[in-house]
Structure formats: structure tokens, C-alpha cells
Amino acid sequence: MAVARTPVGLREFVGPRTRVIELAGGLVVPGFQDSHVHAPFAGRDRRQLSLKGLAGQGAYLDAIAAYAAAHPSRPWLLGGGWALEHFPRGLPRKEDLDRIVPARPVLLFNQDLHTAWLNSAALAAAGISKDSPDPPHGRIERDPATGEPTGALHEGAAYRVAEEIAPQPDRAEWEASILNAQDHLHSLGVTAWQDAWVTPATQAAYETLAAEGRLTARVVGALWWDRHRGQDQITDLLARREHGLGVTAPQGQLGSGFHPTSVKIMADGVLENFTGALLDPYLDGCGGRTGNRGMSYLDAESLASAVTALDRHGFQVHLHAIGDRAVRDSLNAIARARAAHGPSRGRHHIAHLQVVQPADRPRFAELGVVANCQAFWAQSAPARDCLTIPYLGRERSALQFPFASLAASGARLAMGSDWAVTTANPLEQIEVAVTRVSPDDRTSAPFLPEERLSLDDAFDAFTSGSAYVNHDDLAGDLSPGRRADLVLLDTDVFAPDFTADGTVPVADARVRLTVAAGSVVHTDGL
């Protein structure tokens, strides 16, 4: 990776109006690019009820009660951030919410946005009762004795309430949410990102901000593929791409703007609620096999047909694939497109990659598919220890997040946070990629340590790797002719004495300055 520790060769460019910053022991790195983030939703989370970082059900309920008291006029209480491990089997119940907010609907998503917690008022508003069938690609948790909904909704069942029943943000709210997220991301050194879930409403907000010069990051938009529709939606996606690319930033604002050139397809769900798509069935937690292999949101033929059609129209395809069946189906779909059209300039990528079979790992390089890694997940965590590993079994559990194996097979790596699912801080994510240990508990045992990346490879993935995914050929490293996307760290994390004690505490470094396209967008005490 190209980094800069000393201003060699730069003094000759210093003039009377040049601001020179001296930070002894610091390090300049390329601007980070996040290849998978949900900025509008994360910014909105920061502006409403957030349960992130709270320790357990009692703390959650206290925070919900306080928020309800502070906002008596809000018709719905919306937010999220709760963790599965704080509830039996990862399932909260409506009765706990009913005791503190009995009259107004409450809808709270968990950290990974695949399960929602509702009170009785919200279930009633959505018309969900014991007689309600599970919707396509979703599940209503029910009391085994009575059949009544318990208050937990998964996947499509939760999204229907969020998108069709609960109040929707207006344009001004989406704009404010994106700006909130942008400020946070800039403070962490992120100068560009790919938004992994762009709706017509969030696209309109991005376009307004870009046209007004308030979008200081470069953003690629992955337009959401509606799995309930067919290929007729491609006409709409083409129109949205054309409209978005026609929006220009103000003159002189180089490198920023909104580029809706990707399409996001969900191949499956997540393992924690048994919707991640597996080749072999989930176990029952005690070693026995079940009949459940998870959910494929598009069957293999429909997925291949969709990817091939999008490739023909010049879209990049951004695939969510958690389970090994979803990963294989996604690779097969891209192989079908490649066979039909030849090598693509789309730079297609598959995100998450929690369980990847060894036979599929070389196919990333063979097909030119980028492995889009969410590195912060590659550590031991309560939800994984309790709700994933017992249901995968020992052999499949050893296949999780195989970043080093993918790199060794020749795959190009990119990195994305999936914020607000987990931290947006690239330095925390890079540390986990290198150590497979949480920065909050560096004495814990590493999670599958054979899959650790080198520090160089991890930085490359979060800079040049993600820039490649974003078709941003003017960023990603520090070399002549590149756009001035720069980050100044207070610590040289590559210095030999930084890791002298055997740890790699990258997350302890601080971002002191962020420059996007030559403009200072964040400063910390300089």
C-alpha cells in the first residue's frame, strides 16, 4: 500500500498560502472506501431510538421508556440496535414492550437488520395475528402453545411492517440522515462508499445533496433488486441510473457525487435466524440434522438469469451471500453471465461470505469476482457462539470468513463495514482482519487465526480494493495523478515498534484529518 510518512519531494510545492501540518510519528494513508454500507439508514438510526452498546434487556427497556417519555407526540417509536444474545434463542417478546409502551406502536430492528421486535400495538397496526400466514421470504415467530405472534418478525415479515405500515421519512429527513452519516464517516477517514441498499427515496435525497454540493463523498449507489418482481424492473433501474448520472455536482467540486451504477441482490438471509442458505441442513443445536436449509430469496435459475440480464445492461451486481449455498449460487450466476457476454467490466462482488466451501474459493479469481469482506464479523461473538456455531457444527464453523484463503487463491479483496450493523470505523475492522480478535478484548482467543490477513493486505482491501469495486480509478493509493483523498493518522501503524509487544492495536490510532478530493472534510484538533 502507498503510504506517506515524510514530506519527501513535497516541500517544493509549499507556497505562501499553503497550510503545512506537522504531526510527528503520524502517517498519511489513502482515504478509506467502504464497499458495503447503509449510510441513510445508519444516519437515521443516529437520529432516533438507538439501543446500540447497551447491556441487556433491562438497559434496553430503560432506554425505550425514556425515549417514549421524551417524545410523547411521535405516533410510532422507531429505532433499533438490540443484540440477539440478550434474549433466549435470540427472540425478544412483545410483552416486555407492552409493559412500558402499551398504546403506541413500537418497531425496533436488531443490529443486523434481519429481525424486528414489535409490541402488540405494532402487530395490530400491521394486521398480524395468529391467523396470519408467514409472508414470502419471511417468518412470524409464534408461541408454540397458542400460535399467537410473540413479537419477533424475521426478514420479509419485518420489512413489510417497516416499509408499508410504519411512517416513512420524507425527503428532508433522508437528506439529514445522509449528512449525519457522512459527517460520521468522514470523521473515521472514509472519503467514498458504496451504499448497499438504495431505494427511490434515498436516491432522490442523494441526488439533491449532490446537486447542491453537500455530498462531499463519492458514493456509488447499489439500486435495490425487488425479489418479488421479475426482470421487468430492469427498465426502471435503467431509468434510475440514467437520471442519477445526469445529476452533476457544482463546478469545481471534483470526485464527489452520486453514481447509481450497481444493483444489490439478496441471495439469502442470515445464519442467526436460520435464513442463511446452506448446502446441507442446519443442525438442531445438539448435533442432529433438521430439514431446514435456509432461504434462497431467488432460486438458482432466477438468480443466474437476473445477474446475466444486469450484466448485459452494464450494471455492476452486488450480491449478499451468507451461507455456502448462497455463495455458490452467486458464483454460478456470475459464471453464467460471463459465459454469455465474456469478461465483464462490472467488477461484480459478493458481500459477507460467512461460509465458503474450499472448492468455491478459487472461483473468485477465475471469474474476476471481488470478495467483499465485512472484517469486523471475523471474531468470536456471543451471537455467533450461541446462535450460529451449534447449528452449523464443527466442520462448517471452520469455514467462516476465509479471508486469507481467498487472498491466497488470488481473489481481490474489498472491505465494507455494513454499518449500522457493526462499527463504521475502518481501523477497528482492519485490526480484526489482522488479529481475528475484538479490539475490546485483545486477550481473547483469535477466531480461526489461520484466516488472518497481513496489515498491508487489510489496508489495501479498505483502500485500493474498495476503490476498484467502486470503479474509482483515481483513488485508492498515494501516487502522482491520483485524487487527493487522504487521511492523517496520529500513529504510524506500520512502524516496527508499533507491534513490538506482539499485538496489532490499529484501532487505537486516531484520524486527525480527512481530505476528500482536495477539500478538508474533517479535522480533529489541528
C-alpha positions as CSV (number, residue, x, y, z in Angstrom):
1,M,0.0,0.0,0.0
2,A,1.2,3.5,-0.8
3,V,1.6,5.5,2.5
4,A,3.5,8.6,3.3
5,R,5.5,9.2,6.5
6,T,7.7,12.1,5.5
7,P,7.1,15.0,3.1
8,V,9.9,14.0,0.7
9,G,9.5,15.8,-2.6
10,L,6.6,18.0,-1.4
11,R,8.5,21.0,0.0
12,E,8.9,22.5,-3.4
13,F,5.1,22.8,-3.7
14,V,4.7,24.8,-0.5
15,G,3.8,28.4,-1.2
16,P,2.7,31.4,0.9
17,R,-0.9,30.3,1.2
18,T,-0.1,26.6,1.8
19,R,-1.1,25.2,5.2
20,V,1.6,22.8,6.5
21,I,0.6,20.3,9.2
22,E,3.4,18.7,11.1
23,L,2.5,15.5,13.1
24,A,5.5,13.7,14.4
25,G,5.0,10.0,14.4
26,G,1.9,10.3,12.2
27,L,1.0,8.6,9.0
28,V,-0.8,9.6,5.8
29,V,-2.8,6.9,4.1
30,P,-5.2,6.9,1.2
31,G,-8.8,7.8,2.0
32,F,-10.8,4.7,3.1
33,Q,-13.5,3.5,0.9
34,D,-16.4,1.4,2.4
35,S,-17.6,-1.1,-0.2
36,H,-20.8,-2.0,1.7
37,V,-22.6,0.4,4.0
38,H,-26.1,1.6,4.7
39,A,-25.5,5.3,5.2
40,P,-29.0,6.8,5.0
41,F,-30.4,4.1,7.4
42,A,-27.4,4.4,9.7
43,G,-27.7,8.2,9.9
44,R,-31.4,7.8,10.6
45,D,-30.6,5.4,13.4
46,R,-28.4,8.0,14.9
47,R,-31.3,10.4,14.9
48,Q,-33.9,8.1,16.6
49,L,-34.1,5.5,19.3
50,S,-30.8,3.6,19.4
51,L,-30.1,0.6,21.6
52,K,-26.5,0.0,20.4
53,G,-24.0,-0.6,23.1
54,L,-26.5,-1.2,25.9
55,A,-26.0,-4.2,28.0
56,G,-29.1,-6.4,28.1
57,Q,-32.8,-6.3,28.3
58,G,-33.1,-4.1,31.4
59,A,-30.9,-1.4,29.8
60,Y,-32.9,-1.7,26.5
61,L,-36.3,-1.3,28.3
62,D,-35.0,1.7,30.3
63,A,-33.8,3.4,27.2
64,I,-37.1,2.7,25.4
65,A,-39.2,4.0,28.3
66,A,-37.0,7.2,28.5
67,Y,-37.3,7.8,24.7
68,A,-41.1,7.3,24.8
69,A,-41.4,9.8,27.6
70,A,-39.2,12.3,25.8
71,H,-41.2,12.0,22.6
72,P,-44.8,11.8,23.6
73,S,-46.2,13.1,20.2
74,R,-44.5,10.6,18.0
75,P,-47.1,8.1,16.6
76,W,-44.6,5.3,16.3
77,L,-41.4,4.6,18.2
78,L,-38.8,3.5,15.7
79,G,-35.2,2.6,16.0
80,G,-33.1,-0.5,16.8
81,G,-29.7,-1.8,17.6
82,W,-30.5,-4.6,20.1
83,A,-28.4,-7.7,20.2
84,L,-29.7,-11.2,19.7
85,E,-27.6,-12.7,22.5
86,H,-29.6,-10.8,25.2
87,F,-32.7,-12.8,24.6
88,P,-33.5,-16.5,24.9
89,R,-32.8,-18.1,21.5
90,G,-32.3,-14.5,20.2
91,L,-36.0,-13.8,20.4
92,P,-37.5,-10.8,22.2
93,R,-41.2,-10.7,23.2
94,K,-43.9,-8.2,22.8
95,E,-45.0,-8.4,26.5
96,D,-41.8,-6.6,27.6
97,L,-42.6,-3.7,25.3
98,D,-46.3,-3.7,26.2
99,R,-45.5,-3.0,29.8
100,I,-43.7,0.3,29.0
101,V,-45.3,1.4,25.8
102,P,-48.8,-0.1,25.7
103,A,-50.6,2.3,23.3
104,R,-48.2,3.4,20.6
105,P,-46.7,1.0,18.1
106,V,-43.0,0.2,18.6
107,L,-40.8,-1.3,15.9
108,L,-37.1,-1.9,16.7
109,F,-34.7,-3.8,14.4
110,N,-31.8,-5.8,15.8
111,Q,-28.2,-5.0,14.9
112,D,-28.1,-6.9,11.7
113,L,-31.5,-5.6,10.4
114,H,-32.9,-9.1,9.8
115,T,-35.2,-9.4,12.8
116,A,-37.5,-6.8,14.4
117,W,-39.0,-6.5,17.8
118,L,-42.6,-5.2,18.0
119,N,-45.2,-4.6,20.7
120,S,-48.8,-5.6,20.5
121,A,-49.9,-2.2,19.1
122,A,-47.4,-2.5,16.2
123,L,-48.6,-6.1,15.4
124,A,-52.2,-4.9,15.5
125,A,-51.4,-2.0,13.2
126,A,-49.9,-4.4,10.8
127,G,-52.8,-6.8,11.0
128,I,-50.6,-9.6,12.3
129,S,-52.5,-12.3,14.3
130,K,-52.2,-16.0,14.9
131,D,-54.2,-16.5,11.7
132,S,-51.7,-14.5,9.6
133,P,-49.6,-16.7,7.3
134,D,-45.9,-16.2,7.0
135,P,-45.2,-13.8,4.1
136,P,-42.9,-14.8,1.2
137,H,-39.3,-14.8,2.4
138,G,-40.2,-14.0,6.0
139,R,-41.3,-15.6,9.2
140,I,-43.5,-14.6,12.2
141,E,-42.4,-16.1,15.5
142,R,-45.3,-17.7,17.3
143,D,-46.0,-19.1,20.7
144,P,-45.8,-22.9,20.4
145,A,-48.8,-23.4,22.7
146,T,-51.2,-20.7,21.4
147,G,-49.9,-19.8,17.9
148,E,-50.0,-16.1,18.8
149,P,-47.3,-13.9,17.4
150,T,-44.6,-13.4,20.1
151,G,-43.3,-10.0,18.8
152,A,-40.3,-11.1,16.7
153,L,-40.5,-10.9,12.9
154,H,-37.8,-12.1,10.5
155,E,-36.8,-10.9,7.1
156,G,-39.8,-10.1,4.8
157,A,-42.2,-10.1,7.7
158,A,-40.3,-7.3,9.4
159,Y,-39.6,-5.4,6.2
160,R,-43.3,-5.3,5.3
161,V,-44.1,-3.6,8.5
162,A,-41.2,-1.2,8.2
163,E,-41.8,-0.3,4.6
164,E,-45.6,-0.5,4.2
165,I,-47.1,0.2,7.7
166,A,-44.8,2.4,9.7
167,P,-44.5,6.1,8.9
168,Q,-41.9,6.8,6.2
169,P,-39.3,9.5,6.3
170,D,-39.8,12.5,3.9
171,R,-37.1,13.9,1.6
172,A,-35.8,16.3,4.2
173,E,-35.4,13.5,6.8
174,W,-33.4,11.3,4.4
175,E,-31.2,14.2,3.4
176,A,-30.5,15.0,7.1
177,S,-29.8,11.3,7.7
178,I,-27.3,11.1,4.9
179,L,-25.5,14.2,6.1
180,N,-25.4,12.8,9.6
181,A,-23.8,9.6,8.3
182,Q,-21.4,11.5,6.1
183,D,-20.1,13.5,9.0
184,H,-19.5,10.3,11.0
185,L,-17.8,8.5,8.1
186,H,-15.6,11.5,7.3
187,S,-14.5,11.6,11.0
188,L,-13.3,8.0,10.5
189,G,-11.4,8.7,7.4
190,V,-13.9,7.4,4.9
191,T,-14.0,9.5,1.7
192,A,-16.1,7.3,-0.5
193,W,-18.6,4.4,-0.1
194,Q,-21.0,2.1,-1.9
195,D,-24.5,2.3,-0.5
196,A,-25.7,-1.3,-0.4
197,W,-29.5,-0.5,-0.3
198,V,-30.6,2.4,-2.4
199,T,-34.4,3.0,-2.7
200,P,-36.0,5.6,-4.9
201,A,-36.5,7.8,-1.8
202,T,-32.8,7.6,-0.7
203,Q,-31.7,8.0,-4.3
204,A,-33.7,11.3,-4.6
205,A,-32.0,12.5,-1.4
206,Y,-28.6,11.7,-2.6
207,E,-29.2,13.4,-5.9
208,T,-30.4,16.6,-4.2
209,L,-27.3,16.7,-1.9
210,A,-25.0,16.0,-4.9
211,A,-26.6,18.8,-7.0
212,E,-26.3,21.2,-4.1
213,G,-22.7,20.4,-3.4
214,R,-23.4,19.0,0.1
215,L,-22.4,15.4,-0.8
216,T,-18.6,15.7,-0.2
217,A,-18.0,11.9,-0.5
218,R,-18.0,9.9,-3.7
219,V,-21.0,7.5,-3.5
220,V,-21.8,4.5,-5.6
221,G,-25.4,3.5,-5.3
222,A,-26.5,-0.2,-5.4
223,L,-30.1,0.0,-6.5
224,W,-32.3,-2.5,-4.7
225,W,-33.4,-5.5,-6.6
226,D,-37.0,-6.3,-5.7
227,R,-37.1,-10.1,-5.4
228,H,-40.9,-10.1,-5.7
229,R,-40.7,-8.7,-9.2
230,G,-39.1,-10.1,-12.3
231,Q,-36.8,-8.7,-15.0
232,D,-39.4,-6.1,-15.9
233,Q,-37.8,-4.0,-13.2
234,I,-34.7,-3.6,-15.2
235,T,-36.4,-0.9,-17.2
236,D,-37.0,1.1,-14.0
237,L,-33.4,0.5,-12.9
238,L,-32.0,1.8,-16.3
239,A,-34.1,4.9,-15.9
240,R,-32.9,5.5,-12.4
241,R,-29.3,5.0,-13.5
242,E,-29.7,7.5,-16.3
243,H,-31.3,10.1,-14.1
244,G,-28.7,9.7,-11.4
245,L,-25.8,10.0,-13.7
246,G,-27.3,13.1,-15.1
247,V,-27.1,14.9,-11.8
248,T,-23.8,16.9,-11.6
249,A,-22.0,18.4,-8.6
250,P,-21.3,22.1,-8.6
251,Q,-18.4,23.3,-10.8
252,G,-15.1,22.8,-9.1
253,Q,-16.3,20.0,-6.7
254,L,-14.3,17.1,-8.2
255,G,-14.5,13.5,-7.2
256,S,-17.8,13.6,-5.2
257,G,-21.3,12.9,-6.4
258,F,-23.7,10.0,-6.6
259,H,-23.3,7.2,-9.1
260,P,-26.2,4.7,-9.2
261,T,-24.4,2.1,-11.3
262,S,-24.7,-1.0,-9.2
263,V,-27.6,-3.3,-8.3
264,K,-27.9,-5.1,-5.0
265,I,-29.4,-8.6,-4.9
266,M,-30.1,-10.5,-1.7
267,A,-29.3,-14.2,-2.3
268,D,-30.2,-15.3,1.3
269,G,-30.7,-14.1,4.9
270,V,-28.5,-14.7,7.9
271,L,-27.5,-17.7,9.9
272,E,-28.7,-16.4,13.3
273,N,-32.3,-16.7,12.3
274,F,-31.8,-19.7,10.1
275,T,-32.5,-17.9,6.8
276,G,-28.9,-18.1,5.5
277,A,-28.9,-20.5,2.6
278,L,-26.9,-23.7,3.3
279,L,-26.0,-26.6,1.1
280,D,-26.7,-29.0,3.9
281,P,-29.4,-28.5,6.6
282,Y,-28.9,-26.7,9.9
283,L,-28.3,-28.8,13.0
284,D,-30.7,-28.7,15.9
285,G,-28.1,-27.3,18.4
286,C,-27.4,-30.8,19.8
287,G,-25.8,-32.3,16.7
288,G,-28.9,-33.6,15.0
289,R,-29.9,-32.6,11.5
290,T,-33.0,-30.6,10.7
291,G,-34.9,-30.3,7.5
292,N,-34.1,-26.6,7.2
293,R,-31.5,-25.4,4.6
294,G,-32.4,-21.7,4.9
295,M,-33.9,-19.4,2.4
296,S,-32.8,-18.6,-1.2
297,Y,-34.5,-15.3,-2.0
298,L,-34.1,-16.1,-5.6
299,D,-33.8,-19.7,-6.8
300,A,-30.6,-20.6,-8.6
301,E,-32.1,-20.2,-12.1
302,S,-33.8,-16.9,-11.4
303,L,-30.6,-15.5,-9.8
304,A,-28.5,-16.5,-12.8
305,S,-31.0,-15.1,-15.2
306,A,-31.2,-11.8,-13.3
307,V,-27.4,-11.4,-13.0
308,T,-26.9,-12.2,-16.7
309,A,-29.5,-9.6,-17.7
310,L,-28.0,-6.9,-15.5
311,D,-24.5,-7.7,-16.8
312,R,-25.8,-7.3,-20.3
313,H,-27.0,-3.8,-19.5
314,G,-23.7,-2.8,-18.0
315,F,-24.7,-2.8,-14.3
316,Q,-22.4,-4.0,-11.6
317,V,-24.0,-6.7,-9.4
318,H,-23.5,-6.5,-5.7
319,L,-24.7,-9.8,-4.1
320,H,-25.5,-10.5,-0.4
321,A,-24.5,-14.1,0.3
322,I,-24.0,-15.5,3.8
323,G,-24.4,-19.3,3.5
324,D,-22.4,-21.6,1.3
325,R,-25.4,-22.4,-0.9
326,A,-25.9,-18.6,-1.5
327,V,-22.2,-18.1,-2.2
328,R,-22.2,-21.0,-4.7
329,D,-25.4,-19.8,-6.4
330,S,-23.9,-16.3,-6.7
331,L,-20.7,-17.6,-8.3
332,N,-22.7,-19.8,-10.6
333,A,-24.8,-16.8,-11.6
334,I,-21.8,-14.7,-12.5
335,A,-20.3,-17.6,-14.4
336,R,-23.5,-17.8,-16.4
337,A,-23.2,-14.0,-17.2
338,R,-19.5,-14.4,-18.1
339,A,-20.3,-17.4,-20.4
340,A,-23.0,-15.3,-22.2
341,H,-21.1,-12.0,-22.5
342,G,-17.4,-12.7,-21.9
343,P,-15.3,-11.0,-19.2
344,S,-17.3,-8.1,-17.7
345,R,-16.2,-4.6,-16.7
346,G,-18.8,-4.6,-14.0
347,R,-16.4,-5.6,-11.2
348,H,-19.2,-7.8,-9.7
349,H,-18.7,-8.5,-6.0
350,I,-20.2,-10.8,-3.3
351,A,-20.5,-9.5,0.2
352,H,-20.4,-11.2,3.6
353,L,-19.1,-14.6,2.7
354,Q,-19.6,-16.1,6.1
355,V,-19.5,-19.8,5.0
356,V,-17.5,-20.5,1.8
357,Q,-16.7,-24.0,0.7
358,P,-13.0,-24.6,-0.2
359,A,-13.9,-25.7,-3.7
360,D,-15.6,-22.3,-4.3
361,R,-12.7,-20.1,-3.1
362,P,-10.5,-20.3,-6.3
363,R,-13.6,-19.4,-8.4
364,F,-13.5,-15.8,-7.2
365,A,-10.2,-15.1,-9.1
366,E,-11.2,-17.3,-12.0
367,L,-14.4,-15.4,-12.5
368,G,-13.0,-11.9,-11.6
369,V,-15.4,-11.7,-8.7
370,V,-14.3,-9.4,-5.8
371,A,-14.6,-10.8,-2.3
372,N,-16.4,-8.0,-0.3
373,C,-15.3,-8.7,3.3
374,Q,-17.0,-7.5,6.5
375,A,-13.9,-8.0,8.6
376,F,-15.3,-6.9,12.0
377,W,-17.5,-10.0,12.0
378,A,-14.5,-12.3,11.9
379,Q,-14.1,-12.5,15.7
380,S,-15.7,-14.5,18.5
381,A,-19.0,-13.0,19.5
382,P,-21.8,-14.1,21.8
383,A,-24.4,-14.3,19.0
384,R,-22.1,-16.5,16.9
385,D,-21.1,-18.7,19.8
386,C,-24.7,-19.3,20.9
387,L,-26.8,-18.9,17.8
388,T,-24.6,-20.0,14.9
389,I,-21.9,-22.5,15.7
390,P,-24.1,-25.0,17.5
391,Y,-26.4,-25.0,14.4
392,L,-23.6,-25.2,11.8
393,G,-21.5,-27.9,13.5
394,R,-17.7,-28.1,13.9
395,E,-16.8,-28.6,10.2
396,R,-18.9,-25.8,8.7
397,S,-18.0,-23.5,11.6
398,A,-14.3,-23.8,10.5
399,L,-15.2,-22.4,7.1
400,Q,-16.3,-18.9,8.3
401,F,-14.9,-15.7,6.9
402,P,-12.0,-17.3,5.0
403,F,-10.3,-14.0,4.0
404,A,-6.7,-15.3,4.0
405,S,-7.7,-18.4,2.0
406,L,-9.5,-16.2,-0.6
407,A,-6.5,-13.9,-0.9
408,A,-4.1,-16.8,-1.2
409,S,-6.3,-18.2,-4.1
410,G,-5.8,-14.9,-6.0
411,A,-9.1,-13.2,-5.1
412,R,-9.2,-9.4,-5.0
413,L,-10.5,-8.3,-1.6
414,A,-12.5,-5.2,-0.7
415,M,-13.8,-4.2,2.7
416,G,-17.0,-2.8,3.9
417,S,-18.5,-2.2,7.3
418,D,-22.2,-3.0,6.8
419,W,-22.7,-0.1,9.2
420,A,-25.1,0.3,11.0
421,V,-25.0,-3.4,11.6
422,T,-21.5,-3.1,13.1
423,T,-18.9,-0.3,13.5
424,A,-18.1,2.0,10.6
425,N,-14.6,2.5,11.9
426,P,-12.1,1.2,9.3
427,L,-9.3,0.9,11.9
428,E,-11.3,-1.3,14.1
429,Q,-12.2,-3.5,11.2
430,I,-8.7,-3.7,9.9
431,E,-7.5,-4.7,13.4
432,V,-9.9,-7.6,13.4
433,A,-8.9,-8.6,9.9
434,V,-5.3,-8.9,11.1
435,T,-5.8,-10.4,14.5
436,R,-9.3,-12.1,14.4
437,V,-9.8,-10.7,17.9
438,S,-12.0,-7.9,19.2
439,P,-10.2,-4.6,19.9
440,D,-12.2,-4.5,23.1
441,D,-10.7,-7.8,24.4
442,R,-7.3,-8.3,22.9
443,T,-6.5,-11.1,25.3
444,S,-9.3,-13.4,23.9
445,A,-8.5,-16.3,21.6
446,P,-8.5,-15.5,17.9
447,F,-11.3,-16.7,15.8
448,L,-9.9,-19.1,13.1
449,P,-6.5,-17.5,13.3
450,E,-5.3,-19.2,10.1
451,E,-7.5,-16.7,8.2
452,R,-5.8,-13.6,9.5
453,L,-4.7,-11.1,6.8
454,S,-1.4,-9.1,6.8
455,L,-1.7,-5.5,7.8
456,D,-0.7,-4.5,4.2
457,D,-3.4,-6.7,2.7
458,A,-6.1,-5.4,5.1
459,F,-5.2,-1.7,4.4
460,D,-5.2,-2.5,0.6
461,A,-8.7,-4.0,0.9
462,F,-10.1,-0.9,2.6
463,T,-8.4,1.5,0.1
464,S,-7.5,0.3,-3.3
465,G,-9.6,-2.9,-3.2
466,S,-12.8,-0.9,-2.4
467,A,-11.9,1.8,-4.9
468,Y,-11.6,-0.9,-7.5
469,V,-15.1,-2.1,-6.6
470,N,-16.4,1.4,-6.8
471,H,-14.9,2.0,-10.3
472,D,-12.9,4.8,-8.8
473,D,-9.6,4.6,-10.7
474,L,-8.4,8.0,-9.4
475,A,-8.2,6.9,-5.8
476,G,-7.1,4.1,-3.6
477,D,-3.4,4.9,-3.2
478,L,-0.9,7.8,-2.9
479,S,0.7,8.3,-6.3
480,P,1.0,11.1,-8.8
481,G,-2.2,11.8,-10.7
482,R,-4.5,10.4,-8.0
483,R,-7.3,12.4,-6.5
484,A,-6.3,14.0,-3.1
485,D,-8.3,11.6,-0.9
486,L,-6.1,11.5,2.2
487,V,-6.3,10.5,5.8
488,L,-3.8,11.6,8.5
489,L,-3.4,9.2,11.4
490,D,-1.8,10.2,14.7
491,T,0.2,7.0,14.7
492,D,2.3,5.1,12.2
493,V,0.7,1.7,12.5
494,F,3.3,0.2,10.2
495,A,6.3,1.2,12.3
496,P,8.2,-1.8,13.8
497,D,7.8,-0.5,17.3
498,F,4.0,-0.3,17.0
499,T,3.7,-4.1,17.1
500,A,6.7,-4.8,19.2
501,D,4.7,-6.4,22.0
502,G,3.1,-8.8,19.6
503,T,-0.3,-7.0,19.4
504,V,-1.5,-5.0,16.4
505,P,-3.6,-2.3,18.1
506,V,-4.6,-0.5,14.9
507,A,-7.9,0.6,16.4
508,D,-6.0,2.8,19.0
509,A,-4.9,5.1,16.2
510,R,-7.0,8.3,15.6
511,V,-7.9,10.1,12.5
512,R,-6.7,13.6,12.8
513,L,-7.5,14.9,9.3
514,T,-9.6,13.7,6.4
515,V,-9.3,15.3,2.9
516,A,-11.8,14.4,0.2
517,A,-11.0,15.5,-3.4
518,G,-8.6,18.1,-2.0
519,S,-11.0,19.6,0.5
520,V,-10.7,19.2,4.3
521,V,-13.9,17.4,5.4
522,H,-12.8,16.5,8.9
523,T,-10.2,17.8,11.4
524,D,-9.5,16.8,15.0
525,G,-7.6,19.4,16.9
526,L,-5.4,20.5,14.1
